[in-house]
Amino acid sequence: MKAYDEVIEFIASREPQAVIGFKPSSEARQRAWDLIERQKEQMLSPEDATELQHYLELEHLMRLAKSRARQLLAL
């Protein structure tokens, strides 16, 4: 099991329904969209590029955790 698999399993197994229903705040979603749009139009500063990369990594992690939570509920 890879390290990220352990984190996904941990997140998903706490409260599967809460994991499935989790959504970032509207402010966090807006910030991510702003960074994505700015990236399309211009080069981001190193700090903004790092922030966007973190948002994308967290989004991926949560998608995997939600998928695992659904599997746990189906058992």
PQR file with spaces between the fields and no chain letter, atoms N, CA, C, O and H, PARSE charges and radii, in Angstrom:
ATOM       1  N    MET     1       0.853   -1.181    0.000 -0.4000 1.5000
ATOM       2  CA   MET     1       0.000    0.000    0.000 -0.0000 2.0000
ATOM       3  C    MET     1       0.893    1.235    0.000  0.5500 1.7000
ATOM       4  O    MET     1       1.809    1.357    0.813 -0.5500 1.4000
ATOM       5  N    LYS     2       0.616    2.129   -0.905 -0.4000 1.5000
ATOM       6  CA   LYS     2       1.383    3.356   -0.991 -0.0000 2.0000
ATOM       7  C    LYS     2       0.916    4.340    0.072  0.5500 1.7000
ATOM       8  O    LYS     2      -0.187    4.218    0.606 -0.5500 1.4000
ATOM       9  H    LYS     2      -0.128    2.030   -1.566  0.4000 1.0000
ATOM      10  N    ALA     3       1.766    5.316    0.373 -0.4000 1.5000
ATOM      11  CA   ALA     3       1.453    6.280    1.423 -0.0000 2.0000
ATOM      12  C    ALA     3       0.139    6.995    1.159  0.5500 1.7000
ATOM      13  O    ALA     3      -0.658    7.179    2.079 -0.5500 1.4000
ATOM      14  H    ALA     3       2.662    5.415   -0.060  0.4000 1.0000
ATOM      15  N    TYR     4      -0.104    7.403   -0.084 -0.4000 1.5000
ATOM      16  CA   TYR     4      -1.352    8.115   -0.347 -0.0000 2.0000
ATOM      17  C    TYR     4      -2.555    7.202   -0.183  0.5500 1.7000
ATOM      18  O    TYR     4      -3.636    7.669    0.174 -0.5500 1.4000
ATOM      19  H    TYR     4       0.543    7.255   -0.832  0.4000 1.0000
ATOM      20  N    ASP     5      -2.388    5.897   -0.439 -0.4000 1.5000
ATOM      21  CA   ASP     5      -3.480    4.951   -0.210 -0.0000 2.0000
ATOM      22  C    ASP     5      -3.848    4.899    1.274  0.5500 1.7000
ATOM      23  O    ASP     5      -5.025    4.788    1.619 -0.5500 1.4000
ATOM      24  H    ASP     5      -1.510    5.517   -0.729  0.4000 1.0000
ATOM      25  N    GLU     6      -2.845    4.979    2.148 -0.4000 1.5000
ATOM      26  CA   GLU     6      -3.101    4.978    3.589 -0.0000 2.0000
ATOM      27  C    GLU     6      -3.892    6.221    3.991  0.5500 1.7000
ATOM      28  O    GLU     6      -4.822    6.136    4.793 -0.5500 1.4000
ATOM      29  H    GLU     6      -1.889    5.069    1.868  0.4000 1.0000
ATOM      30  N    VAL     7      -3.527    7.357    3.443 -0.4000 1.5000
ATOM      31  CA   VAL     7      -4.228    8.599    3.762 -0.0000 2.0000
ATOM      32  C    VAL     7      -5.669    8.534    3.254  0.5500 1.7000
ATOM      33  O    VAL     7      -6.594    8.933    3.960 -0.5500 1.4000
ATOM      34  H    VAL     7      -2.772    7.426    2.792  0.4000 1.0000
ATOM      35  N    ILE     8      -5.858    8.039    2.051 -0.4000 1.5000
ATOM      36  CA   ILE     8      -7.202    7.909    1.481 -0.0000 2.0000
ATOM      37  C    ILE     8      -8.048    6.977    2.340  0.5500 1.7000
ATOM      38  O    ILE     8      -9.200    7.287    2.644 -0.5500 1.4000
ATOM      39  H    ILE     8      -5.106    7.715    1.477  0.4000 1.0000
ATOM      40  N    GLU     9      -7.492    5.857    2.726 -0.4000 1.5000
ATOM      41  CA   GLU     9      -8.214    4.906    3.571 -0.0000 2.0000
ATOM      42  C    GLU     9      -8.586    5.547    4.906  0.5500 1.7000
ATOM      43  O    GLU     9      -9.701    5.362    5.395 -0.5500 1.4000
ATOM      44  H    GLU     9      -6.556    5.606    2.480  0.4000 1.0000
ATOM      45  N    PHE    10      -7.669    6.289    5.487 -0.4000 1.5000
ATOM      46  CA   PHE    10      -7.931    6.967    6.754 -0.0000 2.0000
ATOM      47  C    PHE    10      -9.077    7.961    6.613  0.5500 1.7000
ATOM      48  O    PHE    10     -10.013    7.956    7.413 -0.5500 1.4000
ATOM      49  H    PHE    10      -6.764    6.439    5.090  0.4000 1.0000
ATOM      50  N    ILE    11      -9.001    8.799    5.610 -0.4000 1.5000
ATOM      51  CA   ILE    11     -10.044    9.811    5.407 -0.0000 2.0000
ATOM      52  C    ILE    11     -11.392    9.137    5.151  0.5500 1.7000
ATOM      53  O    ILE    11     -12.396    9.497    5.764 -0.5500 1.4000
ATOM      54  H    ILE    11      -8.241    8.803    4.960  0.4000 1.0000
ATOM      55  N    ALA    12     -11.411    8.178    4.263 -0.4000 1.5000
ATOM      56  CA   ALA    12     -12.659    7.538    3.853 -0.0000 2.0000
ATOM      57  C    ALA    12     -13.318    6.761    4.980  0.5500 1.7000
ATOM      58  O    ALA    12     -14.545    6.691    5.041 -0.5500 1.4000
ATOM      59  H    ALA    12     -10.595    7.885    3.765  0.4000 1.0000
ATOM      60  N    SER    13     -12.545    6.188    5.854 -0.4000 1.5000
ATOM      61  CA   SER    13     -13.116    5.309    6.874 -0.0000 2.0000
ATOM      62  C    SER    13     -13.616    6.051    8.109  0.5500 1.7000
ATOM      63  O    SER    13     -14.312    5.449    8.927 -0.5500 1.4000
ATOM      64  H    SER    13     -11.548    6.245    5.804  0.4000 1.0000
ATOM      65  N    ARG    14     -13.297    7.305    8.276 -0.4000 1.5000
ATOM      66  CA   ARG    14     -13.738    8.051    9.465 -0.0000 2.0000
ATOM      67  C    ARG    14     -15.258    8.171    9.487  0.5500 1.7000
ATOM      68  O    ARG    14     -15.907    7.599   10.362 -0.5500 1.4000
ATOM      69  H    ARG    14     -12.731    7.794    7.612  0.4000 1.0000
ATOM      70  N    GLU    15     -15.804    8.867    8.587 -0.4000 1.5000
ATOM      71  CA   GLU    15     -17.251    9.029    8.451 -0.0000 2.0000
ATOM      72  C    GLU    15     -17.543    9.058    6.952  0.5500 1.7000
ATOM      73  O    GLU    15     -17.600   10.131    6.351 -0.5500 1.4000
ATOM      74  H    GLU    15     -15.277    9.332    7.876  0.4000 1.0000
ATOM      75  N    PRO    16     -17.728    7.893    6.351 -0.5600 1.5000
ATOM      76  CA   PRO    16     -17.875    7.828    4.895  0.2800 2.0000
ATOM      77  C    PRO    16     -18.918    8.789    4.322  0.5500 1.7000
ATOM      78  O    PRO    16     -18.682    9.402    3.281 -0.5500 1.4000
ATOM      79  N    GLN    17     -20.065    8.928    4.986 -0.4000 1.5000
ATOM      80  CA   GLN    17     -21.104    9.834    4.470 -0.0000 2.0000
ATOM      81  C    GLN    17     -20.612   11.280    4.458  0.5500 1.7000
ATOM      82  O    GLN    17     -20.884   12.026    3.517 -0.5500 1.4000
ATOM      83  H    GLN    17     -20.257    8.430    5.832  0.4000 1.0000
ATOM      84  N    ALA    18     -19.884   11.674    5.510 -0.4000 1.5000
ATOM      85  CA   ALA    18     -19.369   13.044    5.577 -0.0000 2.0000
ATOM      86  C    ALA    18     -18.314   13.271    4.502  0.5500 1.7000
ATOM      87  O    ALA    18     -18.250   14.349    3.910 -0.5500 1.4000
ATOM      88  H    ALA    18     -19.663   11.068    6.275  0.4000 1.0000
ATOM      89  N    VAL    19     -17.490   12.262    4.251 -0.4000 1.5000
ATOM      90  CA   VAL    19     -16.468   12.377    3.205 -0.0000 2.0000
ATOM      91  C    VAL    19     -17.142   12.564    1.849  0.5500 1.7000
ATOM      92  O    VAL    19     -16.748   13.431    1.068 -0.5500 1.4000
ATOM      93  H    VAL    19     -17.542   11.387    4.732  0.4000 1.0000
ATOM      94  N    ILE    20     -18.144   11.760    1.576 -0.4000 1.5000
ATOM      95  CA   ILE    20     -18.849   11.841    0.297 -0.0000 2.0000
ATOM      96  C    ILE    20     -19.488   13.217    0.116  0.5500 1.7000
ATOM      97  O    ILE    20     -19.483   13.765   -0.986 -0.5500 1.4000
ATOM      98  H    ILE    20     -18.464   11.056    2.211  0.4000 1.0000
ATOM      99  N    GLY    21     -20.033   13.769    1.186 -0.4000 1.5000
ATOM     100  CA   GLY    21     -20.719   15.045    1.096 -0.0000 2.0000
ATOM     101  C    GLY    21     -19.828   16.268    1.185  0.5500 1.7000
ATOM     102  O    GLY    21     -20.303   17.393    1.027 -0.5500 1.4000
ATOM     103  H    GLY    21     -20.038   13.323    2.081  0.4000 1.0000
ATOM     104  N    PHE    22     -18.547   16.067    1.434 -0.4000 1.5000
ATOM     105  CA   PHE    22     -17.645   17.215    1.613 -0.0000 2.0000
ATOM     106  C    PHE    22     -17.521   18.039    0.334  0.5500 1.7000
ATOM     107  O    PHE    22     -17.361   17.503   -0.763 -0.5500 1.4000
ATOM     108  H    PHE    22     -18.161   15.154    1.562  0.4000 1.0000
ATOM     109  N    LYS    23     -17.599   19.350    0.509 -0.4000 1.5000
ATOM     110  CA   LYS    23     -17.321   20.297   -0.572 -0.0000 2.0000
ATOM     111  C    LYS    23     -16.498   21.435    0.017  0.5500 1.7000
ATOM     112  O    LYS    23     -16.783   21.900    1.121 -0.5500 1.4000
ATOM     113  H    LYS    23     -17.728   19.785    1.400  0.4000 1.0000
ATOM     114  N    PRO    24     -15.497   21.877   -0.698 -0.5600 1.5000
ATOM     115  CA   PRO    24     -14.742   23.031   -0.214  0.2800 2.0000
ATOM     116  C    PRO    24     -15.656   24.254   -0.137  0.5500 1.7000
ATOM     117  O    PRO    24     -16.699   24.310   -0.788 -0.5500 1.4000
ATOM     118  N    SER    25     -15.251   25.214    0.657 -0.4000 1.5000
ATOM     119  CA   SER    25     -16.035   26.440    0.774 -0.0000 2.0000
ATOM     120  C    SER    25     -16.111   27.138   -0.578  0.5500 1.7000
ATOM     121  O    SER    25     -15.288   26.902   -1.463 -0.5500 1.4000
ATOM     122  H    SER    25     -14.404   25.169    1.186  0.4000 1.0000
ATOM     123  N    SER    26     -17.103   27.993   -0.720 -0.4000 1.5000
ATOM     124  CA   SER    26     -17.231   28.738   -1.974 -0.0000 2.0000
ATOM     125  C    SER    26     -16.004   29.627   -2.199  0.5500 1.7000
ATOM     126  O    SER    26     -15.595   29.846   -3.339 -0.5500 1.4000
ATOM     127  H    SER    26     -17.771   28.185   -0.002  0.4000 1.0000
ATOM     128  N    GLU    27     -15.421   30.137   -1.116 -0.4000 1.5000
ATOM     129  CA   GLU    27     -14.211   30.962   -1.247 -0.0000 2.0000
ATOM     130  C    GLU    27     -13.044   30.150   -1.793  0.5500 1.7000
ATOM     131  O    GLU    27     -12.302   30.621   -2.655 -0.5500 1.4000
ATOM     132  H    GLU    27     -15.753   29.960   -0.190  0.4000 1.0000
ATOM     133  N    ALA    28     -12.883   28.930   -1.290 -0.4000 1.5000
ATOM     134  CA   ALA    28     -11.789   28.073   -1.767 -0.0000 2.0000
ATOM     135  C    ALA    28     -12.008   27.687   -3.226  0.5500 1.7000
ATOM     136  O    ALA    28     -11.065   27.689   -4.018 -0.5500 1.4000
ATOM     137  H    ALA    28     -13.486   28.547   -0.589  0.4000 1.0000
ATOM     138  N    ARG    29     -13.243   27.357   -3.585 -0.4000 1.5000
ATOM     139  CA   ARG    29     -13.541   27.009   -4.982 -0.0000 2.0000
ATOM     140  C    ARG    29     -13.287   28.198   -5.902  0.5500 1.7000
ATOM     141  O    ARG    29     -12.718   28.044   -6.982 -0.5500 1.4000
ATOM     142  H    ARG    29     -14.010   27.355   -2.942  0.4000 1.0000
ATOM     143  N    GLN    30     -13.709   29.378   -5.472 -0.4000 1.5000
ATOM     144  CA   GLN    30     -13.511   30.574   -6.287 -0.0000 2.0000
ATOM     145  C    GLN    30     -12.032   30.873   -6.465  0.5500 1.7000
ATOM     146  O    GLN    30     -11.597   31.231   -7.560 -0.5500 1.4000
ATOM     147  H    GLN    30     -14.172   29.503   -4.594  0.4000 1.0000
ATOM     148  N    ARG    31     -11.257   30.729   -5.400 -0.4000 1.5000
ATOM     149  CA   ARG    31      -9.811   30.980   -5.483 -0.0000 2.0000
ATOM     150  C    ARG    31      -9.168   30.014   -6.479  0.5500 1.7000
ATOM     151  O    ARG    31      -8.337   30.418   -7.291 -0.5500 1.4000
ATOM     152  H    ARG    31     -11.610   30.438   -4.511  0.4000 1.0000
ATOM     153  N    ALA    32      -9.553   28.744   -6.414 -0.4000 1.5000
ATOM     154  CA   ALA    32      -8.997   27.761   -7.348 -0.0000 2.0000
ATOM     155  C    ALA    32      -9.361   28.119   -8.783  0.5500 1.7000
ATOM     156  O    ALA    32      -8.508   28.066   -9.668 -0.5500 1.4000
ATOM     157  H    ALA    32     -10.228   28.416   -5.753  0.4000 1.0000
ATOM     158  N    TRP    33     -10.631   28.488   -9.024 -0.4000 1.5000
ATOM     159  CA   TRP    33     -11.043   28.874  -10.380 -0.0000 2.0000
ATOM     160  C    TRP    33     -10.300   30.117  -10.857  0.5500 1.7000
ATOM     161  O    TRP    33      -9.904   30.209  -12.018 -0.5500 1.4000
ATOM     162  H    TRP    33     -11.324   28.532   -8.305  0.4000 1.0000
ATOM     163  N    ASP    34     -10.116   31.068   -9.950 -0.4000 1.5000
ATOM     164  CA   ASP    34      -9.367   32.276  -10.315 -0.0000 2.0000
ATOM     165  C    ASP    34      -7.948   31.930  -10.752  0.5500 1.7000
ATOM     166  O    ASP    34      -7.448   32.453  -11.748 -0.5500 1.4000
ATOM     167  H    ASP    34     -10.438   30.993   -9.006  0.4000 1.0000
ATOM     168  N    LEU    35      -7.311   31.048   -9.999 -0.4000 1.5000
ATOM     169  CA   LEU    35      -5.946   30.646  -10.352 -0.0000 2.0000
ATOM     170  C    LEU    35      -5.922   29.909  -11.691  0.5500 1.7000
ATOM     171  O    LEU    35      -5.025   30.125  -12.505 -0.5500 1.4000
ATOM     172  H    LEU    35      -7.717   30.623   -9.190  0.4000 1.0000
ATOM     173  N    ILE    36      -6.895   29.051  -11.915 -0.4000 1.5000
ATOM     174  CA   ILE    36      -6.957   28.311  -13.185 -0.0000 2.0000
ATOM     175  C    ILE    36      -7.145   29.282  -14.348  0.5500 1.7000
ATOM     176  O    ILE    36      -6.465   29.167  -15.367 -0.5500 1.4000
ATOM     177  H    ILE    36      -7.624   28.875  -11.253  0.4000 1.0000
ATOM     178  N    GLU    37      -8.052   30.223  -14.202 -0.4000 1.5000
ATOM     179  CA   GLU    37      -8.287   31.205  -15.268 -0.0000 2.0000
ATOM     180  C    GLU    37      -7.055   32.077  -15.499  0.5500 1.7000
ATOM     181  O    GLU    37      -6.697   32.354  -16.644 -0.5500 1.4000
ATOM     182  H    GLU    37      -8.604   30.316  -13.374  0.4000 1.0000
ATOM     183  N    ARG    38      -6.418   32.503  -14.438 -0.4000 1.5000
ATOM     184  CA   ARG    38      -5.217   33.322  -14.595 -0.0000 2.0000
ATOM     185  C    ARG    38      -4.096   32.530  -15.255  0.5500 1.7000
ATOM     186  O    ARG    38      -3.315   33.080  -16.032 -0.5500 1.4000
ATOM     187  H    ARG    38      -6.709   32.278  -13.508  0.4000 1.0000
ATOM     188  N    GLN    39      -4.017   31.244  -14.949 -0.4000 1.5000
ATOM     189  CA   GLN    39      -2.988   30.403  -15.553 -0.0000 2.0000
ATOM     190  C    GLN    39      -3.193   30.309  -17.068  0.5500 1.7000
ATOM     191  O    GLN    39      -2.223   30.262  -17.825 -0.5500 1.4000
ATOM     192  H    GLN    39      -4.651   30.797  -14.318  0.4000 1.0000
ATOM     193  N    LYS    40      -4.445   30.280  -17.505 -0.4000 1.5000
ATOM     194  CA   LYS    40      -4.754   30.212  -18.931 -0.0000 2.0000
ATOM     195  C    LYS    40      -4.337   31.490  -19.650  0.5500 1.7000
ATOM     196  O    LYS    40      -3.913   31.452  -20.805 -0.5500 1.4000
ATOM     197  H    LYS    40      -5.233   30.318  -16.890  0.4000 1.0000
ATOM     198  N    GLU    41      -4.460   32.616  -18.962 -0.4000 1.5000
ATOM     199  CA   GLU    41      -4.223   33.907  -19.583 -0.0000 2.0000
ATOM     200  C    GLU    41      -2.793   34.420  -19.446  0.5500 1.7000
ATOM     201  O    GLU    41      -2.296   35.158  -20.297 -0.5500 1.4000
ATOM     202  H    GLU    41      -4.804   32.646  -18.023  0.4000 1.0000
ATOM     203  N    GLN    42      -2.154   34.020  -18.376 -0.4000 1.5000
ATOM     204  CA   GLN    42      -0.802   34.538  -18.103 -0.0000 2.0000
ATOM     205  C    GLN    42      -0.043   33.547  -17.241  0.5500 1.7000
ATOM     206  O    GLN    42      -0.611   32.586  -16.721 -0.5500 1.4000
ATOM     207  H    GLN    42      -2.557   33.420  -17.684  0.4000 1.0000
ATOM     208  N    MET    43       1.214   33.791  -17.103 -0.4000 1.5000
ATOM     209  CA   MET    43       2.013   32.943  -16.243 -0.0000 2.0000
ATOM     210  C    MET    43       1.762   33.326  -14.793  0.5500 1.7000
ATOM     211  O    MET    43       1.752   34.507  -14.447 -0.5500 1.4000
ATOM     212  H    MET    43       1.675   34.572  -17.525  0.4000 1.0000
ATOM     213  N    LEU    44       1.561   32.328  -13.952 -0.4000 1.5000
ATOM     214  CA   LEU    44       1.356   32.572  -12.531 -0.0000 2.0000
ATOM     215  C    LEU    44       2.685   32.807  -11.831  0.5500 1.7000
ATOM     216  O    LEU    44       3.730   32.330  -12.273 -0.5500 1.4000
ATOM     217  H    LEU    44       1.569   31.368  -14.233  0.4000 1.0000
ATOM     218  N    SER    45       2.628   33.541  -10.743 -0.4000 1.5000
ATOM     219  CA   SER    45       3.822   33.694   -9.910 -0.0000 2.0000
ATOM     220  C    SER    45       4.155   32.311   -9.328  0.5500 1.7000
ATOM     221  O    SER    45       3.281   31.446   -9.268 -0.5500 1.4000
ATOM     222  H    SER    45       1.778   33.929  -10.383  0.4000 1.0000
ATOM     223  N    PRO    46       5.378   32.099   -8.910 -0.5600 1.5000
ATOM     224  CA   PRO    46       5.726   30.796   -8.316  0.2800 2.0000
ATOM     225  C    PRO    46       4.826   30.439   -7.126  0.5500 1.7000
ATOM     226  O    PRO    46       4.458   29.278   -6.950 -0.5500 1.4000
ATOM     227  N    GLU    47       4.480   31.425   -6.324 -0.4000 1.5000
ATOM     228  CA   GLU    47       3.620   31.173   -5.164 -0.0000 2.0000
ATOM     229  C    GLU    47       2.220   30.743   -5.598  0.5500 1.7000
ATOM     230  O    GLU    47       1.651   29.801   -5.046 -0.5500 1.4000
ATOM     231  H    GLU    47       4.779   32.369   -6.467  0.4000 1.0000
ATOM     232  N    ASP    48       1.669   31.445   -6.593 -0.4000 1.5000
ATOM     233  CA   ASP    48       0.340   31.094   -7.088 -0.0000 2.0000
ATOM     234  C    ASP    48       0.344   29.742   -7.791  0.5500 1.7000
ATOM     235  O    ASP    48      -0.612   28.976   -7.669 -0.5500 1.4000
ATOM     236  H    ASP    48       2.131   32.210   -7.041  0.4000 1.0000
ATOM     237  N    ALA    49       1.401   29.447   -8.518 -0.4000 1.5000
ATOM     238  CA   ALA    49       1.505   28.148   -9.196 -0.0000 2.0000
ATOM     239  C    ALA    49       1.551   27.015   -8.169  0.5500 1.7000
ATOM     240  O    ALA    49       0.923   25.973   -8.360 -0.5500 1.4000
ATOM     241  H    ALA    49       2.178   30.069   -8.617  0.4000 1.0000
ATOM     242  N    THR    50       2.288   27.219   -7.091 -0.4000 1.5000
ATOM     243  CA   THR    50       2.363   26.220   -6.021 -0.0000 2.0000
ATOM     244  C    THR    50       1.008   26.054   -5.358  0.5500 1.7000
ATOM     245  O    THR    50       0.580   24.933   -5.084 -0.5500 1.4000
ATOM     246  H    THR    50       2.798   28.066   -6.936  0.4000 1.0000
ATOM     247  N    GLU    51       0.328   27.171   -5.098 -0.4000 1.5000
ATOM     248  CA   GLU    51      -1.006   27.107   -4.493 -0.0000 2.0000
ATOM     249  C    GLU    51      -1.972   26.341   -5.387  0.5500 1.7000
ATOM     250  O    GLU    51      -2.730   25.503   -4.899 -0.5500 1.4000
ATOM     251  H    GLU    51       0.676   28.082   -5.321  0.4000 1.0000
ATOM     252  N    LEU    52      -1.956   26.614   -6.679 -0.4000 1.5000
ATOM     253  CA   LEU    52      -2.823   25.904   -7.611 -0.0000 2.0000
ATOM     254  C    LEU    52      -2.491   24.417   -7.628  0.5500 1.7000
ATOM     255  O    LEU    52      -3.396   23.582   -7.627 -0.5500 1.4000
ATOM     256  H    LEU    52      -1.340   27.295   -7.076  0.4000 1.0000
ATOM     257  N    GLN    53      -1.231   24.083   -7.642 -0.4000 1.5000
ATOM     258  CA   GLN    53      -0.838   22.677   -7.629 -0.0000 2.0000
ATOM     259  C    GLN    53      -1.357   21.982   -6.365  0.5500 1.7000
ATOM     260  O    GLN    53      -1.806   20.838   -6.429 -0.5500 1.4000
ATOM     261  H    GLN    53      -0.496   24.761   -7.642  0.4000 1.0000
ATOM     262  N    HIS    54      -1.298   22.658   -5.236 -0.4000 1.5000
ATOM     263  CA   HIS    54      -1.819   22.085   -3.990 -0.0000 2.0000
ATOM     264  C    HIS    54      -3.327   21.868   -4.082  0.5500 1.7000
ATOM     265  O    HIS    54      -3.823   20.825   -3.657 -0.5500 1.4000
ATOM     266  H    HIS    54      -0.933   23.588   -5.184  0.4000 1.0000
ATOM     267  N    TYR    55      -4.055   22.824   -4.623 -0.4000 1.5000
ATOM     268  CA   TYR    55      -5.500   22.655   -4.816 -0.0000 2.0000
ATOM     269  C    TYR    55      -5.781   21.421   -5.671  0.5500 1.7000
ATOM     270  O    TYR    55      -6.659   20.622   -5.347 -0.5500 1.4000
ATOM     271  H    TYR    55      -3.652   23.671   -4.968  0.4000 1.0000
ATOM     272  N    LEU    56      -5.041   21.273   -6.751 -0.4000 1.5000
ATOM     273  CA   LEU    56      -5.269   20.145   -7.652 -0.0000 2.0000
ATOM     274  C    LEU    56      -4.949   18.818   -6.980  0.5500 1.7000
ATOM     275  O    LEU    56      -5.669   17.838   -7.168 -0.5500 1.4000
ATOM     276  H    LEU    56      -4.328   21.922   -7.014  0.4000 1.0000
ATOM     277  N    GLU    57      -3.883   18.779   -6.204 -0.4000 1.5000
ATOM     278  CA   GLU    57      -3.520   17.557   -5.483 -0.0000 2.0000
ATOM     279  C    GLU    57      -4.591   17.200   -4.451  0.5500 1.7000
ATOM     280  O    GLU    57      -4.966   16.036   -4.313 -0.5500 1.4000
ATOM     281  H    GLU    57      -3.298   19.576   -6.051  0.4000 1.0000
ATOM     282  N    LEU    58      -5.079   18.212   -3.728 -0.4000 1.5000
ATOM     283  CA   LEU    58      -6.118   17.960   -2.731 -0.0000 2.0000
ATOM     284  C    LEU    58      -7.415   17.501   -3.386  0.5500 1.7000
ATOM     285  O    LEU    58      -8.100   16.620   -2.866 -0.5500 1.4000
ATOM     286  H    LEU    58      -4.775   19.158   -3.840  0.4000 1.0000
ATOM     287  N    GLU    59      -7.749   18.091   -4.514 -0.4000 1.5000
ATOM     288  CA   GLU    59      -8.948   17.673   -5.244 -0.0000 2.0000
ATOM     289  C    GLU    59      -8.843   16.209   -5.654  0.5500 1.7000
ATOM     290  O    GLU    59      -9.803   15.450   -5.519 -0.5500 1.4000
ATOM     291  H    GLU    59      -7.193   18.806   -4.937  0.4000 1.0000
ATOM     292  N    HIS    60      -7.691   15.820   -6.147 -0.4000 1.5000
ATOM     293  CA   HIS    60      -7.474   14.432   -6.543 -0.0000 2.0000
ATOM     294  C    HIS    60      -7.586   13.504   -5.329  0.5500 1.7000
ATOM     295  O    HIS    60      -8.235   12.461   -5.401 -0.5500 1.4000
ATOM     296  H    HIS    60      -6.911   16.436   -6.257  0.4000 1.0000
ATOM     297  N    LEU    61      -6.964   13.879   -4.238 -0.4000 1.5000
ATOM     298  CA   LEU    61      -7.007   13.081   -3.017 -0.0000 2.0000
ATOM     299  C    LEU    61      -8.447   12.903   -2.533  0.5500 1.7000
ATOM     300  O    LEU    61      -8.844   11.801   -2.153 -0.5500 1.4000
ATOM     301  H    LEU    61      -6.437   14.727   -4.180  0.4000 1.0000
ATOM     302  N    MET    62      -9.224   13.982   -2.545 -0.4000 1.5000
ATOM     303  CA   MET    62     -10.614   13.887   -2.087 -0.0000 2.0000
ATOM     304  C    MET    62     -11.465   13.049   -3.031  0.5500 1.7000
ATOM     305  O    MET    62     -12.362   12.340   -2.577 -0.5500 1.4000
ATOM     306  H    MET    62      -8.902   14.877   -2.854  0.4000 1.0000
ATOM     307  N    ARG    63     -11.207   13.114   -4.316 -0.4000 1.5000
ATOM     308  CA   ARG    63     -11.957   12.254   -5.244 -0.0000 2.0000
ATOM     309  C    ARG    63     -11.693   10.782   -4.942  0.5500 1.7000
ATOM     310  O    ARG    63     -12.613    9.964   -4.951 -0.5500 1.4000
ATOM     311  H    ARG    63     -10.478   13.690   -4.685  0.4000 1.0000
ATOM     312  N    LEU    64     -10.440   10.456   -4.675 -0.4000 1.5000
ATOM     313  CA   LEU    64     -10.101    9.081   -4.335 -0.0000 2.0000
ATOM     314  C    LEU    64     -10.723    8.676   -3.002  0.5500 1.7000
ATOM     315  O    LEU    64     -11.223    7.559   -2.865 -0.5500 1.4000
ATOM     316  H    LEU    64      -9.693   11.121   -4.667  0.4000 1.0000
ATOM     317  N    ALA    65     -10.694    9.575   -2.022 -0.4000 1.5000
ATOM     318  CA   ALA    65     -11.292    9.278   -0.717 -0.0000 2.0000
ATOM     319  C    ALA    65     -12.799    9.097   -0.839  0.5500 1.7000
ATOM     320  O    ALA    65     -13.364    8.210   -0.199 -0.5500 1.4000
ATOM     321  H    ALA    65     -10.287   10.482   -2.134  0.4000 1.0000
ATOM     322  N    LYS    66     -13.457    9.914   -1.643 -0.4000 1.5000
ATOM     323  CA   LYS    66     -14.893    9.767   -1.838 -0.0000 2.0000
ATOM     324  C    LYS    66     -15.217    8.440   -2.510  0.5500 1.7000
ATOM     325  O    LYS    66     -16.192    7.779   -2.154 -0.5500 1.4000
ATOM     326  H    LYS    66     -12.998   10.634   -2.164  0.4000 1.0000
ATOM     327  N    SER    67     -14.408    8.059   -3.470 -0.4000 1.5000
ATOM     328  CA   SER    67     -14.623    6.769   -4.133 -0.0000 2.0000
ATOM     329  C    SER    67     -14.475    5.632   -3.131  0.5500 1.7000
ATOM     330  O    SER    67     -15.282    4.702   -3.121 -0.5500 1.4000
ATOM     331  H    SER    67     -13.616    8.597   -3.760  0.4000 1.0000
ATOM     332  N    ARG    68     -13.466    5.700   -2.302 -0.4000 1.5000
ATOM     333  CA   ARG    68     -13.251    4.656   -1.291 -0.0000 2.0000
ATOM     334  C    ARG    68     -14.383    4.666   -0.270  0.5500 1.7000
ATOM     335  O    ARG    68     -14.832    3.602    0.156 -0.5500 1.4000
ATOM     336  H    ARG    68     -12.810    6.455   -2.310  0.4000 1.0000
ATOM     337  N    ALA    69     -14.852    5.842    0.128 -0.4000 1.5000
ATOM     338  CA   ALA    69     -15.957    5.928    1.089 -0.0000 2.0000
ATOM     339  C    ALA    69     -17.203    5.263    0.513  0.5500 1.7000
ATOM     340  O    ALA    69     -17.926    4.577    1.236 -0.5500 1.4000
ATOM     341  H    ALA    69     -14.487    6.706   -0.218  0.4000 1.0000
ATOM     342  N    ARG    70     -17.460    5.456   -0.773 -0.4000 1.5000
ATOM     343  CA   ARG    70     -18.608    4.804   -1.418 -0.0000 2.0000
ATOM     344  C    ARG    70     -18.448    3.285   -1.381  0.5500 1.7000
ATOM     345  O    ARG    70     -19.417    2.563   -1.148 -0.5500 1.4000
ATOM     346  H    ARG    70     -16.873    6.012   -1.360  0.4000 1.0000
ATOM     347  N    GLN    71     -17.231    2.803   -1.608 -0.4000 1.5000
ATOM     348  CA   GLN    71     -16.982    1.371   -1.544 -0.0000 2.0000
ATOM     349  C    GLN    71     -17.238    0.842   -0.129  0.5500 1.7000
ATOM     350  O    GLN    71     -17.833   -0.222    0.039 -0.5500 1.4000
ATOM     351  H    GLN    71     -16.443    3.389   -1.797  0.4000 1.0000
ATOM     352  N    LEU    72     -16.789    1.583    0.883 -0.4000 1.5000
ATOM     353  CA   LEU    72     -16.984    1.152    2.264 -0.0000 2.0000
ATOM     354  C    LEU    72     -18.478    1.085    2.628  0.5500 1.7000
ATOM     355  O    LEU    72     -18.908    0.174    3.336 -0.5500 1.4000
ATOM     356  H    LEU    72     -16.305    2.448    0.746  0.4000 1.0000
ATOM     357  N    LEU    73     -19.246    2.035    2.149 -0.4000 1.5000
ATOM     358  CA   LEU    73     -20.682    2.038    2.423 -0.0000 2.0000
ATOM     359  C    LEU    73     -21.391    0.889    1.720  0.5500 1.7000
ATOM     360  O    LEU    73     -22.425    0.418    2.193 -0.5500 1.4000
ATOM     361  H    LEU    73     -18.897    2.775    1.574  0.4000 1.0000
ATOM     362  N    ALA    74     -20.854    0.443    0.613 -0.4000 1.5000
ATOM     363  CA   ALA    74     -21.483   -0.637   -0.158 -0.0000 2.0000
ATOM     364  C    ALA    74     -21.220   -2.017    0.453  0.5500 1.7000
ATOM     365  O    ALA    74     -21.875   -2.995    0.095 -0.5500 1.4000
ATOM     366  H    ALA    74     -20.014    0.826    0.229  0.4000 1.0000
ATOM     367  N    LEU    75     -20.271   -2.085    1.361 -0.4000 1.5000
ATOM     368  CA   LEU    75     -19.938   -3.389    1.964 -0.0000 2.0000
ATOM     369  C    LEU    75     -21.049   -3.913    2.858  0.5500 1.7000
ATOM     370  O    LEU    75     -20.920   -4.993    3.434 -0.5500 1.4000
ATOM     371  H    LEU    75     -19.739   -1.290    1.652  0.4000 1.0000
